[in-house]
Amino acid sequence: MKIITKKVYYCGYCRKHSLCSVATHEAHCTLNPNRICRLCERTEPLTELIEKYRKQIIIVENSAELSKGANIEDIKKDTGSCPNCTLALIRILKLNKFPLCSSYDYKKALEDYWNDRNAEELEREIF
């Protein structure tokens, strides 16, 4: 019989694990309030936004909802329309449960972000 012991590394924020270090993942994990965004390169922590929206959360039947004064569009505006930062804020605040999960389409937001960014680059190259 052969017994092999291996180290398993776990992210301190989510359940991701690997046999090699997850330090890079941890720095960019969407559940990390002090994350570094790979898309918009935001380095400032999301803690101010978390506190702002945490005060506006209402718990309804074991799921979190924003009060009527705030919505996903406000979160998008506060994160500079970055899909990754918006997703991170939604996940940290646990707003990714029904009914709010249906109102934010990450895939579409990311596609729109890249279309806008590519259009800006193309415009800059022309002029």
Steps between C-alpha positions, in 0.01 A plus 500: 500500500620846414384804699553847358429816697431812299437857606173652387478878486163671559392853416428699816185650344331233289514121482754480216784261573803373315816296547705808417481843662179700454663831599440648154137392509457644851624843390232513228222290660157665465430430868811692610402857603862615448528343156699627205283505188658351191253675272494865611819469712324641807726466803297690758295279733127457456443546875339846468252374242433188706412709804287736291289220355499283812291772668248474216453121510175344612479128581188344347434128548868400540621708206646849486345782301587865456251750634287693255744792506782301335532254215753317284538808277626698803755228571615507136540878515698484826736236361562695180298251291769235546328161476754330728474762776119498471495120528738516797274746682192290425671185629642663813161645590337162423264660250560222248192312616153531348350753413808717436698226330266526202548876462879492447639313202877481550563345159313778319660770718847366420423488128367859507808613696738353240295636208516851650869469578584370152297781341697756703829342392392501136393863525835594656692325220303677228558849641 
